[in-house]
Amino acid sequence: MPAPRSTQAADTDESIREREIGIEQAHLDQVYARLNEKLAEAEFLLDEASQKWQAGTPGAYAERDAQVSAAGRHLIRLTNEYEDFLFGRIDLQAPDAPEEDGIPSQTPLDPDDPTIAETLYIGRLGVLDAEYGPLVIDWRAPAAAPFYRATPVQPGRVLRRRVIRSRRRRVLGVEDDLLRPDLEPTLDGEPVAVVGDGALMATLGRARSHTMRDIVSSIQHEQDVVIRAQAAGATLVTGGPGTGKTAVALHRAAYLLYHDRRKYAGGILVVSPTPLLVSYTEGVLPSLGEEGQVAIRAIGNLVEGVEAERYDSPEVVRIKGSARMVALLRRAARAALDRRDTPTELRVSAMGEVLTLDQHALRELRRTALNGTTPLNLLKPRARRLLLDALWSRLLRGRPAPVDRYEREELQRQRESFDEYLSDDDRFLSFLDAWWPLLTPRQVLGTLRDPRRLSRQARGALSGQEVRLLADSWQHLGPRGEGALSAHDAALLDELQTLLGEPPRARSREVDPAELLTGLDEVTTYGDRIRRDQEAREAARRERSDYAHVIVDEAQDLTPMQWRMVGRRARNATWTIVGDPAQSSWIDPAEAAAAMDETLGGKPRRRFTLTTNYRNPAEIAEVAARVLAQAAPGTEAPKAVRATGVVPRFTAVAAEERMGAAARAEVERLLAEVDGTVGIVVPMDRRDEAARWIAGLGDRAVALGSLEAKGLEYDATVVADPSGIAGESEAGLRVLYVALTRATQRLTVLSGPLDLPDSAGVPALLQ
Ligand SMILES: Nc1ncnc2c1ncn2[C@@H]1O[C@H](COP(=O)(O)OP(=O)(O)OP(=O)(O)O)[C@@H](O)[C@H]1O
């Protein structure tokens, strides 16, 4: 909160501002001079390393590559960070104790001393001057914490906090908060200057684009506590819309990497609900100097090779998401071994005899093989062994048992050559492949298109109506499961993958060392080197299935099946889980909460709540709260941090056919009123229609289905057909709450006759 301003007798506000900007400019110039030296150093290292190719030994190549890669990364970081590099300053009282383990004391020697004894600058990365003194402190370092944590109630040593706004190399402005105005702090014997109206409000008022910005210069106290919380077990964060959960989660990823890079080298996975939210948030981590170690994935794209392209109806989601699917899939996987062309008899000749296993015998063998929980594809060797045993018993049938050691040894030798002979026998081998086929998850899913088959696997788990809905949702799939899938299908595929196991892979080709050398020779330009480095990291990330830390955004929407899927990637991970039950579009939040609980197992949990809404002005938050009261009675809405004086507009059309024209007119009006983006949110089945309504209005305007709006925000939003959104499913009111909380400046609610608007155009749901 902005503190009262101290006055400076002789100077005008403007000249004080200019002078203070000049002071910060001088510091920034110093920082850039140092950064330039560092850049030159990184470039030199790159050059030097790339010239080492002549050294010729494998060791020299390895060393050269390591240097190229390290210097390249350093260079990327430096050039990335060149924008808006330095953003904060704190002026501190003298500490009561010296630093311990590099962490300065946060308590003052004398709380009533107005003298500023130390000044620290905070930026995106730490920069030391040539004498190793700190020119800029990394925002994640312990010494930077007071920049975020100090409040007038608990100022610690901070007398003045300054946010510095810069573009490229120019300081544009400063915004100060005086934490102890009662003391009238002094700097070098002069009263300290205080400029501006508070940095937070200036930030919140800025126009939004289609990508999220980092909040590194204005993280608030309660958010900072979460970002820096120790990552043991699971960190659970709840908070209403706009409280910064997504922003905090991403900054926490950057913080954890800074804090313990080695520990998190195993990678951090951020699970997001939609691809739209992934692309919206993707730029935040690079802006914080972190990207390589963090994978941000939509929940539907977590399974390698699967891109969720379809949406399921809420009724189908309810079935596919439920833990009841586990038993069904287990049965389906086993049943998939039996296909129309599965052989019903095995007939081979060995040792001069024809040996046969009939359908009954084969069925018994399969039952024995399936006993236990080993993944099916890994059971093929066991199936082979059981077949050989059974054939051997057939061969021995009627023969006398061996009587002495010599006969027993002879029999053993015969058995070995019997096994050897059949293991090479084409007939036996093609029988084995047909009788115990290696299955893919898609193949098993494909078998469930058949309602009769599905109904057999679903006995006791699903009702007849549920079986029909499920089978219908897969009718478009081909016989081997080929075709577009939904995010919920992806979780089923993942479950199947576990049930089936990875079929043994073809061995990778031996690499000719000469080929490697040619590859190195080709790496000539800086761009090549960086690209190769990035490709290698990308490949490593793709292969990764066990992360060191997993962050789940919009966790309230994960179904039990999705929790199982994410859990498989986090067996040894610590967690950060952020969400808001009042925004859940999953029909049974209690079942999902239980699934989360099971996934986390015995891991210790720490809970945090975020309470301030930084997105919606109070006027919009008030309208949303009316739906919250119905959607999640008893839930407290977060407190909006600002008001704009602009109340939401309610517009109603008398006939449904007029909805399109009215929506277009409203979007046009809002485009003229705000500088940034305008989103129109409609029920899921109207999103194509809505896209036509706003066709040609430019890329500042976007049409979204209700579920696609999750986590996103726009300068202005039109929520059309609110009762349509609320009626989409049993979770519809919560989805409407999400839709109503997307705007940073303006909101229009557009109703049709079915919304039963009153004379002021306010739909029944919001009256
Ligand atoms: N400390 C802050 N300083 C500046 N902006 C902030 C701060 N905290 C949050 N914001 C802004 O508020 C908006 C909402 O943040 P975010 O999307 O992280 O909230 P959320 O809790 O995830 O919301 P939802 O639950 O609706 O998805 C974003 O524009 C974010 O940049």
Ligand as a Chemical Component Dictionary entry (heavy atoms), coordinates in Angstrom:
data_LIG
# 
_chem_comp.id                   LIG 
_chem_comp.type                 NON-POLYMER 
_chem_comp.pdbx_formal_charge   0 
_chem_comp.three_letter_code    LIG 
# 
loop_
_chem_comp_atom.comp_id 
_chem_comp_atom.atom_id 
_chem_comp_atom.alt_atom_id 
_chem_comp_atom.type_symbol 
_chem_comp_atom.charge 
_chem_comp_atom.model_Cartn_x 
_chem_comp_atom.model_Cartn_y 
_chem_comp_atom.model_Cartn_z 
_chem_comp_atom.pdbx_ordinal 
LIG N1  N1  N 0 1.841  -9.150  -7.112  1  
LIG C1  C1  C 0 1.324  -8.880  -8.278  2  
LIG N2  N2  N 0 1.708  -7.802  -8.979  3  
LIG C2  C2  C 0 1.196  -7.502  -10.169 4  
LIG N3  N3  N 0 0.272  -8.257  -10.775 5  
LIG C3  C3  C 0 -0.148 -9.343  -10.137 6  
LIG C4  C4  C 0 0.345  -9.722  -8.859  7  
LIG N4  N4  N 0 -0.263 -10.865 -8.492  8  
LIG C5  C5  C 0 -1.083 -11.198 -9.485  9  
LIG N5  N5  N 0 -1.027 -10.283 -10.472 10 
LIG C6  C6  C 0 -1.763 -10.279 -11.733 11 
LIG O1  O1  O 0 -3.092 -10.680 -11.477 12 
LIG C7  C7  C 0 -3.561 -11.465 -12.554 13 
LIG C8  C8  C 0 -4.083 -12.776 -12.045 14 
LIG O2  O2  O 0 -3.007 -13.611 -11.707 15 
LIG P1  P1  P 0 -3.105 -15.168 -11.936 16 
LIG O3  O3  O 0 -3.619 -15.464 -13.281 17 
LIG O4  O4  O 0 -1.829 -15.754 -11.510 18 
LIG O5  O5  O 0 -4.242 -15.510 -10.870 19 
LIG P2  P2  P 0 -4.917 -16.894 -10.535 20 
LIG O6  O6  O 0 -5.071 -16.931 -9.058  21 
LIG O7  O7  O 0 -4.166 -17.990 -11.168 22 
LIG O8  O8  O 0 -6.328 -16.707 -11.221 23 
LIG P3  P3  P 0 -7.413 -17.784 -11.693 24 
LIG O9  O9  O 0 -7.733 -18.649 -10.508 25 
LIG O10 O10 O 0 -8.555 -16.952 -12.094 26 
LIG O11 O11 O 0 -6.804 -18.532 -12.813 27 
LIG C9  C9  C 0 -2.426 -11.580 -13.544 28 
LIG O12 O12 O 0 -2.530 -10.565 -14.503 29 
LIG C10 C10 C 0 -1.223 -11.325 -12.683 30 
LIG O13 O13 O 0 -0.153 -10.817 -13.438 31 
# 
loop_
_chem_comp_bond.comp_id 
_chem_comp_bond.atom_id_1 
_chem_comp_bond.atom_id_2 
_chem_comp_bond.value_order 
_chem_comp_bond.pdbx_ordinal 
LIG N1  C1  SING 1  
LIG C1  N2  SING 2  
LIG C1  C4  DOUB 3  
LIG N2  C2  DOUB 4  
LIG C2  N3  SING 5  
LIG N3  C3  DOUB 6  
LIG C3  C4  SING 7  
LIG C3  N5  SING 8  
LIG C4  N4  SING 9  
LIG N4  C5  DOUB 10 
LIG C5  N5  SING 11 
LIG N5  C6  SING 12 
LIG C6  O1  SING 13 
LIG C6  C10 SING 14 
LIG O1  C7  SING 15 
LIG C7  C8  SING 16 
LIG C7  C9  SING 17 
LIG C8  O2  SING 18 
LIG O2  P1  SING 19 
LIG P1  O3  DOUB 20 
LIG P1  O4  SING 21 
LIG P1  O5  SING 22 
LIG O5  P2  SING 23 
LIG P2  O6  DOUB 24 
LIG P2  O7  SING 25 
LIG P2  O8  SING 26 
LIG O8  P3  SING 27 
LIG P3  O9  DOUB 28 
LIG P3  O10 SING 29 
LIG P3  O11 SING 30 
LIG C9  O12 SING 31 
LIG C9  C10 SING 32 
LIG C10 O13 SING 33 
# 
